[in-house]
């Protein structure tokens, strides 16, 4: 199977002069990208980064992030992409947890790619095997502490192969890189593009909707990845008379939540000739299912069928397989299933359990779903309290901790509520200490200083007390009303 960075080497060999990445006024050819990645890899080795070392990437949507990602892999190391908006304390925790050898920012990435040794030759790197780690992607956990999802070269190659197969991505496609590369959806737009030798047009995450469409039109984008939040924003823009149609877009992809009828209608108006792929996945296995575009009209609420090379089934609380129209936990089997959580054997053992083949482990997703009579999957609920807002995961306990750190806050509870634009909105209930002078505005402002934007509650209710059940635990169901 080889290693993930073979994608870049092959693309540069096949079409060295083809444009690989567009970012603002910059246009980087495949031979230039590959050469910069080789220089970056060599610089990392000279700085003492050894095969298997973890390297943090402060991963904005830039050429430097792309070069650094492939450079880290070329050095035999493990890429750990992190959102540039991550707060300092959380960044420090991640760096310490994975024992990172180096943190690469855009400035350092640019310097690494420009360095050469005294003879202008890059030292050889140690080839990684398909079972070696390629990346660790941190995702919010139910405890509030991020979990490091370990993905091997084989995991990521298998995921890219499967996704390119059902999307039918081609070398002459132009992919819009609007999603953040610090998260797997955005990162894979870059990986898929490089695998196929296509062109990736980078934009800052969640650019103003009008600018998104303007850039897509100017760059003649043919693949448009998004999330329901983005499509809702584009729909509002269109409703205000500022939309434009993009007949050159031949495929629209969406994940993070099921597309509503309103979202689908917006997509069809803006991208009249596009095939629409509604998808569902987890960082722990990249992608679980996709809904074939021809099935969207007859099964609009479904998240589809298993991706190529993957098998899925549902189990009850006794681990018994369930049939159609029964709700149970989703289990995923296949080569995309992660290696485990970094240095968290207990949590790894909870979600990775023995599969049908000797020595095999399958992923227990923790998501409740059902299958219809045709074998199409429908998402029902999450077995934990994780909130998906703006296409990103939010751990309620992390938001609660931020609220409890505010002087005058005595108790706090957080959960997600349905929201047309965000998918789910973060809602908080707060009990203030006696005589504390707090307002919702004060609490939101304090949260903005402590949390990334997608974690900040959209609604905070100050209440005199929180309802509790017979066990003394906060009764969230009562709060939901």
C-alpha positions in Angstrom: 0.0 0.0 0.0 2.9 2.3 0.6 2.8 5.6 2.5 0.5 8.6 2.3 3.1 11.0 1.0 3.5 8.8 -2.1 0.4 10.7 -3.3 2.4 13.9 -3.7 5.4 12.2 -5.3 3.2 10.5 -7.9 1.3 13.6 -8.7 4.5 15.7 -9.1 5.9 13.0 -11.4 2.8 12.7 -13.5 2.1 16.4 -14.0 4.9 18.6 -12.6 3.6 21.8 -14.2 0.0 21.4 -13.1 -1.2 23.8 -10.5 -1.6 22.1 -7.2 -2.7 24.8 -4.8 -4.2 28.3 -5.2 -4.1 30.7 -2.2 -4.9 34.3 -2.9 -2.5 35.4 -5.7 -0.2 32.4 -5.2 -0.3 29.5 -7.6 1.9 26.6 -6.6 2.8 23.9 -9.2 3.0 20.2 -8.2 6.8 20.1 -8.8 7.2 23.2 -6.5 5.0 21.7 -3.8 6.9 18.5 -3.8 10.3 20.2 -3.8 9.2 22.4 -0.9 7.9 19.4 1.0 11.3 17.6 0.5 13.1 20.7 1.8 10.8 20.8 4.8 11.4 17.1 5.5 15.1 17.6 5.3 15.0 20.6 7.6 13.0 18.7 10.2 15.5 15.9 10.2 18.4 18.3 10.7 16.5 19.9 13.6 16.4 16.5 15.3 12.9 15.3 14.4 13.1 11.5 14.2 10.7 9.0 12.6 7.7 8.6 14.8 8.1 12.0 16.5 4.9 14.1 16.8 5.0 17.5 15.2 2.2 20.0 15.8 0.9 22.0 12.8 -0.8 25.3 13.6 -3.0 24.5 10.6 -4.6 27.5 8.9 -5.8 27.2 5.3 -2.4 28.2 3.8 0.2 26.8 1.4 2.6 26.6 4.4 0.2 24.2 6.2 0.1 21.9 3.1 3.9 22.0 2.6 4.5 21.3 6.3 2.0 18.4 6.4 3.8 16.6 3.5 7.1 17.6 5.0 6.3 16.0 8.3 5.3 12.8 6.6 8.4 12.9 4.4 10.5 13.0 7.6 8.8 9.9 8.8 7.2 11.9 11.6 3.5 12.2 12.7 1.4 15.3 11.8 -0.8 16.7 14.6 -2.9 19.5 13.0 -4.3 22.0 15.5 -6.8 24.9 14.9 -5.0 28.3 15.0 -7.8 29.6 17.2 -7.0 27.0 19.9 -6.5 28.7 23.3 -3.0 28.7 24.8 -3.8 26.4 27.7 -5.5 23.8 25.5 -2.6 24.0 23.0 -0.1 23.5 25.8 -2.1 20.4 27.0 -2.1 18.9 23.5 1.6 19.6 23.0 2.4 17.9 26.3 0.0 15.0 25.8 1.5 14.0 22.5 5.0 15.0 23.5 5.5 17.0 20.4 9.1 17.5 19.2 8.2 20.8 17.4 5.4 23.2 16.7 5.2 24.5 13.2 3.5 27.9 12.5 3.2 29.4 9.0 6.3 31.4 9.6 8.4 28.4 10.6 6.9 26.3 7.8 7.9 28.9 5.3 11.5 28.9 6.7 11.7 25.1 6.8 10.7 24.9 3.1 13.3 27.5 2.1 16.2 25.8 3.9 18.9 23.7 2.2 21.9 22.0 3.5 25.5 23.0 2.6 25.4 20.9 -0.6 21.8 21.7 -1.5 20.8 18.0 -1.1 18.2 16.7 1.2 19.3 13.8 3.5 17.4 10.5 3.0 14.3 10.0 5.2 13.2 6.7 6.7 10.3 5.2 4.8 7.2 4.6 6.8 5.1 1.5 6.5 1.3 1.5 6.1 1.0 0.5 9.8 3.1 3.5 11.0 1.3 6.6 12.3 0.7 9.4 9.8 -1.4 11.7 11.9 -3.0 12.3 15.3 -6.1 14.4 15.1 -7.4 15.6 18.4 -11.2 15.6 18.9 -13.3 16.7 21.8 -14.2 13.9 24.2 -17.2 13.4 26.6 -14.8 14.2 29.5 -13.9 17.6 28.1 -10.3 16.5 27.4 -9.4 16.2 23.8 -8.7 12.6 22.5 -5.9 12.0 20.1 -7.2 9.8 17.2 -4.3 7.8 15.8 -4.4 7.3 12.1 -1.9 5.2 10.2 -0.7 5.7 6.7 -2.9 2.7 5.7 -5.9 4.2 7.4 -5.6 7.5 5.5 -4.8 5.9 2.2 -7.8 3.6 2.5 -10.1 6.5 3.3 -8.8 8.6 0.4 -9.1 5.7 -2.0 -12.7 5.0 -0.9 -13.8 8.6 -1.0 -12.2 9.3 -4.4 -14.0 6.2 -5.7 -17.5 7.2 -4.9 -17.0 10.9 -5.5 -15.4 10.2 -8.9 -12.9 13.0 -8.3 -10.7 13.6 -11.4 -7.4 15.3 -12.1 -9.0 18.1 -14.0 -11.3 19.0 -11.0 -10.9 22.2 -9.0 -11.7 21.6 -5.3 -12.8 24.5 -3.0 -10.8 24.3 0.2 -13.2 26.3 2.4 -13.2 23.9 5.3 -10.5 24.2 8.0 -7.4 22.0 7.4 -7.1 21.6 11.2 -10.1 19.3 11.0 -10.2 16.1 9.1 -12.9 17.2 6.6 -10.8 20.1 5.5 -7.5 18.2 5.7 -8.9 15.5 3.4 -9.9 18.0 0.8 -6.1 18.6 0.4 -5.2 14.9 0.6 -7.9 13.9 -2.0 -6.8 16.7 -4.4 -3.2 15.7 -4.2 -4.1 12.0 -4.6 -5.9 12.8 -7.9 -3.5 15.5 -9.1 -6.4 18.0 -8.9 -6.3 21.7 -8.0 -7.1 22.9 -4.5 -8.3 26.5 -4.0 -7.7 27.5 -0.4 -9.9 30.1 1.4 -10.0 31.1 5.1 -12.5 29.0 7.0 -16.0 30.3 6.8 -15.2 33.3 4.6 -18.1 35.7 4.1 -20.7 33.8 2.0 -20.5 36.4 -0.9 -16.7 35.9 -1.0 -17.1 32.2 -1.1 -19.2 32.3 -4.2 -17.1 35.0 -5.8 -13.9 32.9 -5.3 -15.6 29.7 -6.5 -16.7 31.4 -9.7 -13.4 33.2 -10.3 -11.4 29.9 -9.9 -13.9 27.8 -11.8 -14.4 25.4 -8.9 -15.9 22.1 -9.8 -16.0 20.4 -6.3 -17.7 22.4 -3.5 -17.4 20.8 0.0 -19.4 22.3 2.8 -21.5 21.7 5.9 -25.2 22.5 6.5 -24.2 25.7 8.3 -22.5 27.1 5.2 -25.4 26.1 3.0 -27.8 27.9 5.3 -25.7 31.0 5.2 -25.6 30.8 1.4 -29.4 30.4 1.4 -29.8 33.6 3.4 -27.5 35.4 1.0 -29.5 34.2 -1.9 -32.7 35.2 -0.3 -31.3 38.7 0.1 -30.8 38.9 -3.6 -27.0 38.5 -3.5 -26.6 34.9 -4.6 -25.2 33.7 -7.9 -25.4 30.4 -9.7 -22.3 28.3 -10.4 -23.2 25.9 -13.2 -19.6 24.7 -13.4 -19.7 23.0 -10.0 -20.3 19.3 -10.8 -20.3 18.0 -7.2 -21.3 19.3 -3.8 -20.4 17.4 -0.6 -21.7 17.9 2.9 -21.1 16.3 6.3 -21.6 17.1 10.0 -25.4 16.9 9.9 -28.2 15.7 7.6 -29.1 18.2 4.8 -32.6 19.6 5.3 -35.0 20.2 2.4 -34.2 23.9 2.6 -30.4 23.2 2.3 -31.0 20.9 -0.7 -33.2 23.5 -2.4 -30.5 26.1 -1.9 -27.8 23.8 -3.3 -29.9 23.0 -6.3 -30.5 26.7 -7.1 -26.9 27.8 -6.6 -25.3 24.7 -8.2 -27.8 23.6 -10.8 -25.7 20.9 -12.4 -24.1 19.5 -9.3 -24.5 16.0 -7.9 -25.1 16.3 -4.1 -23.4 13.9 -1.7 -24.7 13.9 1.8 -22.1 12.1 4.0 -21.6 11.0 7.6 -18.5 10.1 9.5 -16.3 10.2 12.6 -12.7 11.2 13.0 -12.1 7.7 14.3 -12.7 6.2 10.9 -12.9 9.3 8.7 -16.1 8.4 6.8 -18.8 5.9 7.6 -21.4 6.4 4.9 -22.4 8.4 1.9 -25.8 8.9 0.2 -25.6 8.3 -3.6 -26.9 11.4 -5.3 -29.5 9.5 -7.2 -31.1 8.4 -3.8 -31.3 11.9 -2.3 -34.9 12.5 -3.5 -36.3 9.2 -2.2 -34.3 9.0 1.0 -33.5 12.6 2.0 -33.2 11.8 5.7 -30.8 9.0 5.2 -27.0 9.3 5.6 -26.6 6.5 3.1 -24.7 3.3 2.7 -21.2 2.2 3.8 -18.3 3.6 1.8 -16.4 1.2 -0.4 -14.3 -1.3 1.6 -16.3 -0.7 4.8 -18.9 -2.8 6.5 -21.4 -1.6 9.1 -24.0 -3.0 11.4 -26.0 -2.1 14.5 -26.0 -3.7 18.0 -28.1 -3.5 21.1 -26.8 -3.1 24.7 -26.0 -6.8 24.8 -23.9 -6.6 21.6 -26.5 -8.5 19.6 -26.8 -7.6 15.9 -30.1 -5.8 15.0 -32.2 -6.0 11.9 -34.0 -3.3 9.9 -36.0 -0.6 11.6 -34.4 -1.2 15.0 -32.3 1.5 16.8 -28.9 0.5 18.0 -25.3 1.5 18.2 -23.4 1.8 14.9 -20.4 -0.5 14.5 -17.8 0.1 11.7 -15.5 -2.5 10.2 -12.8 -1.7 7.7 -9.3 -0.4 6.9 -10.2 3.2 7.8 -10.8 2.3 11.5 -8.2 4.2 13.7 -5.3 2.6 15.6 -6.7 3.9 18.8 -6.5 7.0 21.1 -3.0 8.2 21.8 -1.9 7.0 25.3 -5.5 6.2 26.3 -5.8 2.4 26.5 -9.0 2.4 28.5 -10.9 4.6 26.1 -9.4 2.7 23.2 -10.6 -0.6 24.6 -14.1 0.9 25.1 -14.5 1.8 21.4 -12.3 -0.7 19.6 -13.5 -4.3 20.2 -12.8 -7.7 18.7 -14.2 -8.1 15.2 -15.1 -11.1 13.1 -11.5 -11.9 11.9 -8.8 -13.0 14.3 -6.9 -10.0 15.8 -9.3 -7.5 14.1 -10.8 -4.6 16.0 -14.0 -2.8 14.9 -15.2 0.6 15.9 -18.1 1.1 18.3 -19.1 4.6 17.4 -21.4 5.5 20.3 -23.9 6.8 17.8 -27.5 5.5 17.7 -28.8 4.7 14.3 -31.3 2.6 12.4 -31.3 0.8 9.0 -34.2 0.7 6.7 -35.3 -2.3 4.7 -32.9 -1.4 1.8 -29.9 -1.2 4.1 -29.7 2.7 4.2 -28.6 4.2 7.5 -30.4 6.9 9.5 -28.7 8.8 12.3 -30.9 8.9 15.5 -28.9 10.3 18.4 -25.6 10.3 20.1 -25.0 8.2 23.2 -23.0 10.9 24.8 -23.6 14.6 25.1 -21.2 15.8 22.4 -22.6 18.8 20.5 -22.0 19.4 16.8 -22.1 23.1 16.1 -21.0 24.7 12.9 -19.7 21.3 11.8 -17.4 21.0 14.8 -17.6 19.0 18.0 -18.1 20.7 21.3 -17.7 18.9 24.7 -20.2 20.3 27.1 -17.9 19.8 30.0 -15.2 22.0 28.5 -17.8 24.8 28.1 -19.0 24.2 31.6 -15.5 24.4 33.0 -15.0 27.8 31.3 -18.3 29.1 32.8 -17.4 27.8 36.2 -14.1 29.7 36.0 -15.9 33.0 35.8 -16.1 34.8 39.2 -19.6 34.7 40.5 -20.7 31.5 38.7 -21.8 28.7 41.1 -23.2 26.1 38.8 -23.4 25.6 35.0 -24.8 23.0 32.7 -24.5 22.9 28.9 -26.1 20.9 26.1 -27.0 21.2 22.4 -30.4 22.3 21.1 -31.5 22.1 17.4 -30.6 25.1 15.3 -31.5 25.8 11.7 -28.2 27.6 10.9 -25.7 25.9 13.2 -27.0 22.3 13.2 -27.0 22.4 17.0 -26.6 25.5 19.2 -24.7 25.5 22.5 -27.1 26.4 25.3 -26.1 27.0 28.9 -27.9 27.3 32.2 -26.0 29.2 34.9 -26.7 29.6 38.7 -24.9 32.7 40.0 -23.6 33.0 43.5 -25.5 35.1 45.9 -25.1 38.9 45.3 -23.1 38.2 42.1 -23.8 40.9 39.5 -23.8 38.9 36.2 -25.7 39.2 32.9 -25.9 37.0 29.9 -23.8 39.5 28.0 -21.0 39.3 30.7 -21.0 35.5 30.6 -20.9 35.4 26.8 -18.0 37.9 26.7 -16.1 35.9 29.3 -16.6 32.7 27.3 -15.3 34.3 24.2 -12.0 35.0 26.0 -11.7 31.4 27.1 -13.1 29.3 24.2 -12.9 28.9 20.5 -15.8 30.6 18.7 -17.8 27.4 17.9 -17.8 26.6 21.7 -19.2 29.9 22.9 -22.9 29.5 24.0 -25.4 31.2 21.8 -27.8 31.3 24.7 -27.2 31.5 28.5 -30.0 31.5 30.9 -29.5 32.7 34.5 -31.6 30.6 36.8 -31.9 30.4 40.6 -31.3 26.6 40.7 -30.9 23.5 38.5 -33.3 20.6 38.6 -32.0 17.3 39.8 -33.1 13.7 39.6 -33.4 11.2 42.4 -29.7 10.5 42.3 -28.8 14.1 42.8 -27.6 14.6 39.2 -28.6 17.6 37.1 -31.7 16.7 35.1 -30.9 17.9 31.6 -34.1 16.5 30.2 -36.1 18.8 32.6 -34.1 21.8 31.4 -34.8 20.9 27.8 -38.4 21.1 28.6 
